[in-house]
Amino acid sequence: MNNMKSSDQQGVGRMNKKFISLREVGRQLNIPPSTIVYYKDKFEKYIPSEGGEGRRPRYPIEVLEIFRRIRTMFNDNWSTEQIERELALKFSVLMSDQQSDQSFDQVTSSKEIVELAGVLSRMSDVLDNQSLFQSEIRSLRDEVAALREGRGEWERAQQVELESLRTELVSLRRRFSGRGDAGGIDFPPADFLASPLVIASGGEFLGVQGKGKKAFSLEDFVHLIERKESDHVGVETSWRQQDAHWVLVVRTEDAETGREQAVVLVAKKTITPSKNTVTEIIRLNIDGNDAPDALLLTLFRQLRMVFNG
């Protein structure tokens, strides 16, 4: 009877006993989970637990004080031997109670299961860190997207301003075109610049047609030349009228190499057999040498690639 009463009392005591997980221990003591697992593995024989045989280990609420004491001793730079002696002195009674409970339940906890619990806990920490890392990556991606959007807006604004300047330049050129005798700027009329630019080859007129069926014009040709201007390349263009022809003179100078180049293009207004008005190149001179027809054909092939690129 006394044995049955003792057994009942132990059962009631176990039912009233509170348990806690290692993660909760870390949360309450504000200690990283990986550190809690390290303490548990290093001082396992001084930390009571229940479980085994496929059951996840459980830790009585009293282990909070054990882990708190271990943390304090580590922070005070105690050696492992000193910490073990302190734990043996202060928590030997708690370990005896645990051994009694384990004997009552006839549970034999294996080292492999304890190690598995530690691995699972560390895996949980890794997943938490991975979640935080992914959150940081998403934040960085959003920041990069915002920067790209800002750059795109800046480029669009610059393009609008450039087009505005080009429009203003065309307006000025039109205003002063044909006023050479009055001391103005000698500059071809707007329709001459905007007409399709062609060369005559084999009795045919060859031009360049871009996307949207827009014909490549003398104005487009001048824009291509002006784009070559940079910090180290200077570009200077000038016009003069010669009889019914317009002469474009382009001078470039490379500050890095010191190389200079002079290009003279002579063009005239032409009516094709199909009654289209075009601007025909009748002469192209590079550094004093007239370009042959074959070179003009090559030039127009390159212009077709650029204009449709």
C-alpha positions as CSV (number, residue, x, y, z in Angstrom):
1,M,0.0,0.0,0.0
2,N,2.8,2.4,0.9
3,N,4.4,1.7,-2.5
4,M,1.2,2.4,-4.3
5,K,0.7,5.6,-2.4
6,S,4.2,6.7,-3.2
7,S,3.7,5.9,-6.9
8,D,0.4,7.9,-6.9
9,Q,2.2,10.8,-5.4
10,Q,4.9,10.7,-8.0
11,G,2.3,10.5,-10.7
12,V,0.4,13.5,-9.3
13,G,3.7,15.4,-9.0
14,R,4.6,14.7,-12.6
15,M,1.2,15.9,-13.8
16,N,1.7,19.2,-12.0
17,K,5.2,19.6,-13.3
18,K,5.7,22.4,-15.9
19,F,8.0,21.9,-18.9
20,I,9.6,24.3,-21.3
21,S,11.3,24.1,-24.8
22,L,14.8,25.3,-25.5
23,R,13.5,28.0,-27.8
24,E,11.3,29.3,-25.0
25,V,14.3,29.2,-22.6
26,G,16.2,31.4,-25.1
27,R,13.3,33.8,-25.6
28,Q,12.8,34.3,-21.8
29,L,16.5,34.8,-21.1
30,N,17.2,36.8,-24.3
31,I,19.8,34.3,-25.4
32,P,20.2,33.2,-29.1
33,P,18.8,29.7,-29.7
34,S,22.2,28.5,-31.1
35,T,23.9,29.6,-27.8
36,I,21.2,27.7,-25.7
37,V,21.9,24.6,-27.7
38,Y,25.6,25.0,-27.2
39,Y,25.2,25.3,-23.5
40,K,22.9,22.3,-23.5
41,D,25.3,20.1,-25.4
42,K,28.3,21.2,-23.3
43,F,26.7,20.7,-19.9
44,E,24.1,18.1,-20.8
45,K,24.6,16.0,-17.6
46,Y,23.7,19.0,-15.5
47,I,20.5,19.9,-17.4
48,P,17.5,17.7,-16.6
49,S,15.2,16.6,-19.4
50,E,12.6,14.0,-20.1
51,G,11.9,12.2,-23.3
52,G,13.5,9.8,-25.7
53,E,12.4,6.8,-27.6
54,G,11.0,8.9,-30.4
55,R,9.6,11.6,-28.0
56,R,11.0,15.2,-28.2
57,P,13.0,16.1,-25.1
58,R,11.2,18.3,-22.5
59,Y,12.8,20.5,-19.9
60,P,11.4,21.3,-16.5
61,I,10.8,25.0,-15.9
62,E,13.7,24.9,-13.4
63,V,16.3,24.8,-16.2
64,L,15.7,28.5,-16.7
65,E,17.8,29.1,-13.6
66,I,20.5,26.7,-14.8
67,F,20.9,28.3,-18.2
68,R,20.8,31.8,-16.5
69,R,23.6,30.7,-14.2
70,I,25.7,29.2,-17.1
71,R,25.3,32.4,-19.1
72,T,26.5,34.5,-16.2
73,M,29.5,32.3,-15.6
74,F,30.4,32.4,-19.3
75,N,30.2,36.1,-19.3
76,D,32.5,36.2,-16.2
77,N,35.1,34.1,-18.1
78,W,34.8,31.0,-15.9
79,S,36.5,27.9,-17.2
80,T,34.5,24.8,-18.2
81,E,35.8,22.9,-15.1
82,Q,34.7,25.8,-12.8
83,I,31.3,25.9,-14.4
84,E,30.8,22.2,-14.0
85,R,31.7,22.3,-10.3
86,E,29.3,25.1,-9.7
87,L,26.5,23.3,-11.5
88,A,27.2,20.1,-9.5
89,L,27.0,21.9,-6.2
90,K,23.9,24.1,-6.9
91,F,21.7,21.8,-9.0
92,S,22.6,18.3,-7.8
93,V,19.2,18.0,-6.0
94,L,17.3,18.8,-9.2
95,M,19.3,16.3,-11.2
96,S,18.5,13.6,-8.5
97,D,14.8,14.4,-8.9
98,Q,15.1,14.0,-12.7
99,Q,16.8,10.7,-12.3
100,S,14.0,9.6,-10.0
101,D,11.4,10.6,-12.5
102,Q,13.2,8.8,-15.3
103,S,13.4,5.7,-13.2
104,F,9.7,5.9,-12.5
105,D,8.8,6.2,-16.2
106,Q,11.4,3.6,-17.2
107,V,12.6,5.9,-19.9
108,T,16.1,5.7,-21.2
109,S,17.0,8.8,-23.3
110,S,19.7,8.2,-25.9
111,K,22.5,10.6,-26.9
112,E,21.4,10.4,-30.5
113,I,17.9,11.8,-29.8
114,V,19.4,14.6,-27.8
115,E,21.8,15.4,-30.6
116,L,18.9,15.3,-33.1
117,A,17.0,17.9,-30.9
118,G,20.1,20.1,-31.1
119,V,20.3,19.7,-34.9
120,L,16.6,20.5,-35.3
121,S,17.0,23.6,-33.1
122,R,20.0,24.7,-35.1
123,M,18.0,24.1,-38.3
124,S,15.3,26.3,-36.9
125,D,17.8,29.0,-36.3
126,V,19.1,28.7,-39.9
127,L,15.6,29.0,-41.2
128,D,15.0,32.1,-39.1
129,N,18.3,33.7,-40.4
130,Q,17.4,32.7,-44.0
131,S,14.0,34.4,-43.6
132,L,15.7,37.6,-42.4
133,F,18.3,37.4,-45.2
134,Q,15.5,37.0,-47.8
135,S,13.7,40.0,-46.3
136,E,16.9,42.0,-46.7
137,I,17.3,40.9,-50.3
138,R,13.8,42.0,-51.1
139,S,14.5,45.4,-49.5
140,L,17.6,45.8,-51.6
141,R,15.8,44.8,-54.8
142,D,13.1,47.3,-54.1
143,E,15.8,50.0,-53.5
144,V,17.5,49.0,-56.8
145,A,14.2,49.2,-58.7
146,A,13.5,52.6,-57.2
147,L,17.0,53.8,-58.3
148,R,16.5,52.4,-61.8
149,E,13.1,54.1,-62.1
150,G,14.6,57.4,-60.9
151,R,17.4,57.0,-63.5
152,G,14.8,56.2,-66.2
153,E,12.9,59.3,-65.4
154,W,16.1,61.4,-65.4
155,E,17.0,60.0,-68.9
156,R,13.5,60.7,-70.2
157,A,13.7,64.2,-68.9
158,Q,17.1,64.7,-70.6
159,Q,15.8,63.3,-73.8
160,V,12.8,65.7,-73.7
161,E,15.2,68.6,-73.1
162,L,17.5,67.5,-75.9
163,E,14.6,67.3,-78.4
164,S,13.5,70.7,-77.3
165,L,16.9,72.1,-78.0
166,R,17.0,70.4,-81.4
167,T,13.6,71.9,-82.2
168,E,14.8,75.3,-81.2
169,L,17.9,74.9,-83.3
170,V,15.8,73.9,-86.3
171,S,13.6,76.9,-85.8
172,L,16.7,79.2,-85.7
173,R,18.1,77.6,-88.8
174,R,14.8,78.1,-90.6
175,R,14.6,81.7,-89.4
176,F,18.0,82.5,-90.8
177,S,17.9,80.3,-93.9
178,G,18.2,82.3,-97.2
179,R,19.4,85.5,-95.5
180,G,23.1,85.2,-96.4
181,D,23.0,88.5,-98.4
182,A,21.5,90.3,-95.5
183,G,24.4,89.3,-93.2
184,G,22.5,86.3,-91.8
185,I,23.5,82.7,-91.6
186,D,24.0,80.8,-94.9
187,F,21.9,77.7,-94.3
188,P,19.8,75.4,-96.5
189,P,16.0,75.6,-96.2
190,A,14.1,73.2,-94.0
191,D,12.5,71.2,-96.9
192,F,16.0,70.6,-98.4
193,L,17.2,69.2,-95.1
194,A,14.1,67.1,-94.5
195,S,13.9,65.5,-98.0
196,P,15.1,61.9,-98.4
197,L,18.8,61.7,-98.8
198,V,19.8,59.6,-101.9
199,I,22.7,58.8,-104.2
200,A,22.4,58.0,-107.9
201,S,23.7,54.6,-109.0
202,G,23.1,52.9,-112.3
203,G,20.3,55.2,-113.3
204,E,18.5,54.7,-110.0
205,F,18.1,56.7,-106.8
206,L,19.1,54.8,-103.7
207,G,18.1,56.0,-100.2
208,V,17.6,54.7,-96.7
209,Q,14.2,53.9,-95.2
210,G,13.9,53.4,-91.5
211,K,11.3,52.0,-89.2
212,G,7.8,53.4,-89.7
213,K,8.8,54.1,-93.4
214,K,10.6,57.3,-92.4
215,A,13.2,58.2,-95.0
216,F,16.7,59.1,-93.9
217,S,17.3,62.8,-94.6
218,L,20.2,65.2,-94.8
219,E,19.2,66.5,-91.3
220,D,19.5,63.0,-89.9
221,F,22.9,62.7,-91.5
222,V,24.0,65.9,-89.7
223,H,22.6,64.7,-86.4
224,L,24.8,61.5,-86.7
225,I,27.8,63.6,-87.3
226,E,27.1,65.9,-84.4
227,R,26.7,62.9,-82.1
228,K,30.4,62.2,-82.5
229,E,31.3,65.3,-80.5
230,S,32.6,64.4,-77.0
231,D,35.1,65.6,-74.4
232,H,38.0,64.6,-76.6
233,V,36.5,64.9,-80.1
234,G,35.5,68.3,-81.5
235,V,33.1,68.6,-84.4
236,E,32.5,71.8,-86.4
237,T,30.0,72.1,-89.3
238,S,29.4,74.9,-91.7
239,W,27.3,75.5,-94.8
240,R,27.7,77.5,-97.9
241,Q,25.6,77.8,-101.1
242,Q,27.3,77.2,-104.4
243,D,25.1,77.9,-107.4
244,A,22.2,75.4,-107.1
245,H,24.1,73.2,-104.7
246,W,24.6,73.2,-100.9
247,V,28.0,72.4,-99.5
248,L,28.4,71.0,-96.0
249,V,31.9,71.1,-94.5
250,V,32.6,69.0,-91.5
251,R,35.8,69.3,-89.5
252,T,36.7,66.9,-86.7
253,E,39.7,66.9,-84.3
254,D,40.6,64.2,-81.9
255,A,42.4,65.8,-78.9
256,E,43.8,62.4,-77.7
257,T,45.4,61.4,-81.0
258,G,45.7,64.8,-82.6
259,R,44.1,63.5,-85.8
260,E,42.1,65.9,-87.9
261,Q,39.6,65.1,-90.7
262,A,37.8,67.3,-93.2
263,V,34.7,66.0,-95.0
264,V,33.0,68.0,-97.8
265,L,29.5,66.9,-98.9
266,V,27.9,68.5,-101.9
267,A,24.1,68.0,-102.4
268,K,21.4,69.4,-104.6
269,K,17.6,69.2,-104.9
270,T,16.4,66.6,-107.4
271,I,13.0,65.5,-108.8
272,T,12.9,61.7,-109.4
273,P,11.1,60.2,-112.4
274,S,8.3,59.3,-110.0
275,K,7.9,63.1,-109.2
276,N,9.4,62.8,-105.7
277,T,11.6,65.6,-104.3
278,V,14.8,64.3,-102.8
279,T,18.2,65.6,-101.7
280,E,20.9,64.0,-103.9
281,I,24.6,63.7,-102.8
282,I,26.6,64.5,-105.9
283,R,30.0,64.6,-104.3
284,L,31.7,63.4,-101.1
285,N,35.3,64.5,-100.5
286,I,37.3,63.2,-97.5
287,D,40.6,64.9,-96.7
288,G,40.9,66.2,-100.3
289,N,40.0,62.9,-102.0
290,D,36.7,62.4,-103.8
291,A,35.0,59.2,-102.6
292,P,34.2,56.7,-105.4
293,D,30.7,55.4,-106.0
294,A,31.6,52.1,-104.3
295,L,32.4,54.0,-101.1
296,L,29.1,55.9,-101.3
297,L,27.2,52.6,-101.6
298,T,29.1,51.2,-98.6
299,L,28.3,54.4,-96.6
300,F,24.6,54.0,-97.4
301,R,24.6,50.4,-96.3
302,Q,26.1,51.4,-92.9
303,L,23.6,54.2,-92.6
304,R,20.8,51.7,-93.2
305,M,22.1,49.5,-90.3
306,V,22.4,52.5,-88.0
307,F,19.1,54.0,-88.9
308,N,17.3,50.8,-88.3
309,G,19.3,49.7,-85.2
